[in-house]
Amino acid sequence: MRIRAVGLCSIGLLVCALLLNAAARDQAAPEVRTPRRVTSFEHVNQELVIKCDVGTLVVKAWGDAIVQVRYFPRSARIALPLWGIQPVSAQPIYRVDSTADAVILSTALLTVSVNRKTAQLTFLDQKQTPLLVSGQIRLEAAQVSGEDTYKIRAEFQAPEDEAYYGLGLHGSGSLDQRGRTVRLWHDSQQNEGDTLGVPFLVTNHKYGFILDNPSKATVAPGKDGLTAWDAQAGDALSYFVIFGNTVNDIYKGYRTLTGATSLPPRSALGFAQGVPKSATQDDLLQLARKYREKNYPADLLLIHTGTNGIDAKRLQDPDGMNAEANKLGFRVIASLSPRLLKGAPHFEMLDAMGCIAKDKDGKPGQDARGSLLDVTKPSCAAWFWNDIQENYMDLGFKGWWLDGDQPDLLSDALVLSAGSGARLFNVFPSLQAKAVFEGHRKDLKERCLILSRWAYLGAQQYGTIFGASEAPARWSTLAAQIPAGLNMSASGFAWWSPAIGGPSTAGAISGADEYAELFSRWLEFGAFCPMLRALSPVPDHETAGKVAARYLGLRYRLLPYLYSLAHATAETGAPVMRALFMDFSQDPEVRDIKDEYLLGPAFLVAPVVEKGKVSREVYLPKGAAWYDYWTGKKFSGGQRIMADAPIDILPLFVRAGSVVPHGNPIPNTRVDQREIELWVYPGADAQFNLYQDDGVTYAYEKGNFSLAQIRWNEAAQKITITGDDRKVFSGPQDKWLKIIR
């Protein structure tokens, strides 16, 4: 009996130990919330609310082609901030149906079906063709920077033939993001330049996807059969699906959700030249005079004014500098920083106002460049603009270069008025742009122009052009900027610029001749980007000088074409710089061509990105015929050709069925470009809407513009023009019409 008792005690102890271990594991394991089946549903306040065994799904139509899905980890629903998303005023027409298998919300174009047994969501087009099918939703309780929150994961099925574009600006050299893990946060510490994460993905399967979460996130599109989104922090999962029969339809939906792209001033489409950080006002004015002497068309000069206010040692007389630059036909863009060093004027006052971002201990967050001004607080954003007005605008500056706003220079543990740095990590630069834009519109009649390296959903509505950052002057940098720019444009930001020239070459370039070759090829590429911006001045080299004169001149001749594209983008959201899949989705060859693109509907651009190359292979998409811009030779589409490319020739083709307006040569956009010649590339019916206004103010918002509708009838070989209010084409046709034969 004694032995038996001991045995029972041993068994009891073992069971207790197992139970204790299990309890310890349960206590240590974070709470995970995942919906697995539907238990009930109701239709409340224009939303389909679906109760699940775990948590609540909410499906809402934002338009005929847009739906939002939210998953709350518990039954209670809370208001989400929707950073960068605009409320939709008009209520869409939709219906809710229930079957034995699913709960369904349908609009005229888009259907969402939620499986009752699995809580799986299927998105279908108007023909009931599946677009997107969800996988697991997982919210895991976590502490991030000392705050209780959830780590969020959402998975979706990824068909083998699906390609993925957008997601911001990345220097990886990839166009199709399939199979990569893409970091969706701002990072200024990369060797190949800054990375900028934007949670907007566009596919070749007729839909776009927005993850509504500004915390640090990643997405792995099409990796191991899934597309998986992971976000660092949030109270719920929130995302939008946008359907489009065409790619432009998707961007129309993106525009509806995040706002219209601002119409930039005409000068922003000219040439913008930067100067070194150490440059003085004399250096800047000397460069301005030099460009005028060399007859380089140009409009904008970019200068570092200082990290904490204007550096009086370099810029002794900013007002006089601006006046002299203005006489030469230039507008000077000033760098602005939302940072203050402790002890700087106004620091103590701003700290007392709650305008200095705090660290986890409640003290002003500091790094080597100072503390961050918290523009998430409206009163602090207003102070920021008032400071700009007093210290910059009153000295003649009317254009803004937002510098030092990258959030990664301070920890995501930073505490802002609107929430923790972890939750709002990516949205800060857009709020800074908004503060400047709203102040500018209030106090200046000229159109707002902001240059920035950082963006988040909706930043396109604040007069902002986004640029590649300072990356080393290498051939690999030039090559990588093409797919980077295409994906940035695909992310909903039509106005993007490369960074031509780059800083120190660090031995990557062999000497002055190679640098002149690299700069020339870079400038040729930049001349056919939405914005043309150089970090470094045109080298004093015969080759670079000839290329600069040719391509800057051509850029300004094409301003009527480019400015009309700007208007079309403001109206529709359609990108200006377009990866080939956007217009030739039926051609499988274009899916991952990352060194060619379209600029607007007419031009196919194929930059040379290798040292010493005097020719390159170019793929001409099928579905159109193509003209060599330089020779007029016509090619059929769907073939690869070898294009000649000596140092002064950028391989450039025009789609048959295009009208391309060319203006008379001008030194800057202050000179009226009254003489416009229409180049018609026959082979198909063509149309082009020529937009004109004063190019400077917001008078166009009151109807002060003209929109000439130009139509080419291929069968009749005849052109017709209506709406030519400015009488540009009132003279004899042979004076303004050129048909390429």
C-alpha positions, -999 to +999 in steps of 0.1 A: +000+000+000+028+024+008+044+018-026+011+024-043+005+057-024+039+069-035+031+061-071-002+080-069+016+110-054+041+109-082+014+109-108-004+137-090+028+158-090+034+152-127-002+163-135+002+194-114+035+202-131+019+198-165-010+220-156+013+246-142+034+246-173+004+249-195-009+278-174+025+295-176+025+291-214-010+305-216+000+334-195+031+341-215+015+337-249+000+369-264-037+370-271-044+363-308-077+373-324-087+356-357-122+353-372-130+318-384-168+318-390-198+341-392-223+340-364-247+368-374-249+401-394-268+433-395-270+463-418-265+494-398-256+530-408-247+522-443-224+494-431-226+456-432-216+445-397-207+408-395-204+392-361-178+364-361-169+338-336-140+361-327-143+398-334-163+417-359-160+423-397-174+455-412-178+460-449-186+495-463-191+507-499-173+540-505-183+541-542-193+519-570-157+506-573-144+510-537-150+491-505-135+493-471-131+463-448-124+466-411-118+438-386-122+447-349-107+421-325-137+423-302-173+429-307-170+466-299-163+489-328-142+521-324-137+550-347-105+548-367-085+579-377-083+573-414-050+591-419-048+604-455-083+592-464-111+617-472-147+612-462-170+605-491-200+628-491-222+610-516-237+577-505-232+549-530-260+526-541-255+491-530-274+460-518-269+434-491-279+398-497-278+366-476-275+330-488-269+298-469-232+301-477-224+338-476-233+373-467-229+396-497-225+434-503-228+445-540-224+477-558-228+483-596-191+473-601-179+454-571-191+425-549-178+414-515-189+379-505-181+368-469-182+330-464-203+320-434-183+289-425-148+304-428-152+343-427-132+344-459-138+374-481-139+372-519-139+404-540-155+401-575-160+424-604-194+431-621-190+399-641-185+380-609-149+372-618-128+369-586-103+398-581-090+390-546-095+363-520-086+368-484-067+344-462-060+345-425-066+377-405-045+378-373-044+404-346-019+397-319-019+417-286+014+435-281+032+464-264+049+487-288+069+516-273+051+509-240+016+512-255-009+484-256-019+477-292-021+449-317+003+436-343-017+432-375-015+406-402-037+401-433-031+374-459-045+371-494-042+345-521-017+354-549-023+339-583+009+330-602+002+355-630-004+385-607+021+413-607+024+441-581+034+477-584+036+508-563+044+507-525+064+539-526+100+547-536+126+519-532+161+516-546+161+479-551+159+481-589+127+461-590+095+470-608+072+441-602+074+436-565+064+399-566+084+377-543+100+405-523+094+417-487+089+454-490+094+477-460+066+503-458+083+529-437+105+559-443+142+551-440+169+577-447+199+554-439+200+533-471+232+532-492+212+537-525+192+566-512+161+570-490+133+545-491+098+557-488+070+533-480+034+539-492+008+512-484-009+514-518-005+484-542-017+482-578-019+449-596-024+437-632-056+420-620-078+451-621-076+462-585-056+484-561-052+478-524-047+503-496-036+493-461-050+519-439-023+520-413+006+545-409+027+525-385+058+506-397+046+478-420+058+452-445+042+435-474+053+404-492+034+403-525+030+370-542+055+353-519+049+315-514+015+318-529+003+346-506+004+384-503+009+391-466+006+425-450+020+431-415+017+463-395+035+471-362+006+487-344-031+494-346-064+489-329-080+472-358-073+460-394-085+484-420-080+483-458-096+494-490-100+475-523-104+496-555-117+480-587-108+493-621-116+480-656-085+500-666-055+512-646-067+548-649-100+537-632-080+525-602-064+559-599-097+576-602-107+556-572-075+564-554-082+601-561-117+597-546-103+583-514-071+604-509-078+637-528-069+653-561-033+659-572-026+696-571-020+714-604+016+726-600+028+760-613+041+759-648+076+766-635+077+733-617+076+716-651+107+734-663+143+729-649+151+729-612+188+732-603+202+726-569+234+739-554+258+722-528+248+725-492+278+748-485+268+772-514+265+809-506+241+834-521+270+846-544+275+810-556+238+807-564+236+840-583+268+832-602+253+799-613+221+817-624+240+842-645+261+813-660+230+794-671+215+825-687+248+831-706+248+795-718+211+798-728+201+769-706+164+772-700+157+770-663+132+783-637+140+771-602+170+772-579+172+751-548+193+762-518+199+749-483+191+780-462+202+763-429+192+736-404+177+759-377+167+790-396+186+809-423+224+807-421+235+843-421+271+835-429+261+820-463+231+841-470+239+876-458+211+893-478+183+868-487+160+895-498+185+909-522+194+874-535+158+867-543+154+901-560+184+895-582+174+859-590+139+871-599+154+896-624+172+867-641+139+848-644+145+824-614+124+814-584+145+804-554+132+774-533+142+776-497+148+745-475+127+744-443+133+722-413+107+714-386+135+710-360+148+733-333+179+730-311+174+733-274+181+769-265+171+782-299+147+812-301+111+801-293+121+767-280+110+772-244+077+788-256+070+760-280+077+734-254+053+751-230+027+751-258+031+714-262+046+718-297+078+699-291+075+661-297+083+642-265+103+611-257+089+582-235+099+601-204+079+632-214+110+653-222+117+669-256+129+643-280+164+652-293+189+640-319+219+658-334+196+680-356+174+691-327+138+684-315+108+679-338+081+705-340+048+686-335+027+696-365+001+670-356-013+697-332-031+724-352-019+753-332+017+742-337+012+737-374-001+773-375+029+785-356+052+767-381+037+786-411+037+819-392+075+814-386+080+806-423+061+837-433+081+859-410+116+845-417+113+833-453+083+846-471+089+882-461+125+879-475+112+869-510+110+831-508+078+817-522+087+780-528+095+754-502+118+725-498+109+704-468+141+691-453+149+672-421+113+659-418+122+622-421+107+605-391+133+577-388+158+602-374+140+600-342+128+568-325+092+556-331+089+559-293+084+596-299+051+609-285+031+633-307-001+652-299-021+630-322-006+597-309+025+577-305+053+578-330+049+541-335+013+545-346+019+576-368+054+568-380+049+574-417+022+602-416+043+630-401+059+644-433+025+647-450+011+667-421+041+690-423+033+695-460-003+701-452+007+728-427+028+746-453+003+742-481-026+756-461-006+786-448+007+793-483-028+792-498-040+816-471-013+842-476+000+840-512-017+843-545+010+822-563+005+785-565+021+765-538+052+744-547+067+721-521+095+697-527+098+667-504+114+633-501+087+618-480+050+611-485+020+592-472-015+586-486-031+619-496+001+640-497-004+647-535-031+672-527-007+696-509+012+710-539+040+686-533+065+671-558+084+641-545+120+636-554+146+609-552+172+616-525+209+622-526+224+589-538+259+583-550+266+594-586+269+559-601+255+541-631+237+517-608+220+546-591+207+560-625+194+525-635+176+520-602+159+554-604+138+543-634+118+515-616+119+535-584+102+564-602+077+541-619+067+526-586+065+560-569+041+571-597+022+539-594+018+547-557-005+576-565+022+604-566+022+616-602+048+644-596+082+628-590+117+637-600+150+619-602+181+634-584+204+641-613+241+641-606+242+628-571+267+638-544+303+625-540+311+596-564+334+579-538+356+564-566+327+550-586+334+573-615+368+572-632+371+609-641+356+640-657+348+623-690+329+595-674+311+618-651+300+640-680+287+609-698+268+598-667+254+633-661+243+635-698+225+602-697+209+611-664+197+645-678+183+628-709+162+606-686+152+635-663+140+655-693+113+629-697+103+627-661+074+645-645+098+670-629+134+677-641+157+684-611+195+682-608+214+681-576+246+690-592+252+718-618+258+709-655+295+700-657+319+724-676+325+697-702+318+699-739+297+668-741+276+676-711+271+711-722+258+701-756+234+675-741+221+700-716+214+726-743+196+700-764+175+684-738+167+714-717+156+731-749+134+701-758+119+700-724+107+736-727+094+730-762+073+702-748+058+723-720+024+725-737+022+687-737+035+684-701+013+711-687-018+696-703-008+662-687-006+680-654-042+693-658-054+658-668-038+643-637-054+669-614-088+660-630-084+622-631-055+610-609-039+592-638-001+590-635+021+610-659+051+586-658+036+552-666+050+517-664+042+499-696+017+475-679-006+505-674-014+510-711-005+475-725-020+451-700-028+426-727+009+423-736+026+398-713+061+410-723+057+444-705+049+430-671+084+436-657+101+459-682+119+483-658+140+504-681+113+517-704+081+537-697+056+560-711+055+598-704+018+605-709-001+588-737+024+595-765+061+590-756+079+557-750+112+565-733+141+541-731+170+556-712+206+545-716+220+535-682+253+518-690+287+533-695+299+535-731+267+523-747+258+538-781+228+516-788+203+496-768+175+471-772+140+485-770+108+466-768+079+482-786+046+470-770+021+453-793-013+470-798+002+501-814+027+512-841+056+534-831+076+563-846+112+570-838+110+606-826+143+616-841+141+600-875+103+596-881+108+560-890+077+538-882+078+504-865+051+478-858+046+469-822+052+436-805+089+435-814+124+442-801+146+466-820+181+478-816+180+516-813+209+539-820+219+559-790+251+580-794+257+602-764+233+629-775+204+606-784+179+592-759+159+564-776+125+579-779+094+567-797+059+581-802+028+560-804+009+561-837-024+579-831-008+607-811-010+645-811+020+662-795+020+700-791+055+717-793+059+752-782+084+778-793+118+779-775+117+800-743+143+807-716+119+802-687+082+798-681+076+836-674+079+840-712+045+833-729+047+804-753+022+816-778+035+797-809+024+761-806+029+735-834+009+703-834+029+672-844+005+645-856+017+609-857-009+591-879-019+555-879-050+557-857-075+583-845-060+607-820-071+632-795-054+657-772-068+683-749-045+713-748-048+731-714-036+767-708-039+791-680-017+818-664+006+791-650+011+810-618-020+816-597-052+798-587-073+819-611-080+786-630-102+775-601-126+804-611-127+793-647-098+813-661-083+788-684-088+774-719-091+737-730-087+732-767-100+698-778-079+685-807-090+655-827-073+637-856-095+616-879-074+589-894-098+579-921-103+615-933-067+625-925-081+657-910-077+676-878-104+695-860-101+719-830-128+732-807-125+754-776-094+773-789-103+804-768-068+818-770-068+816-808-035+797-809-045+779-841-063+808-859-036+812-886-030+791-917-028+754-909+006+750-924+020+773-897+009+751-868+004+716-881+031+690-888+021+655-899+048+629-895+050+607-926 
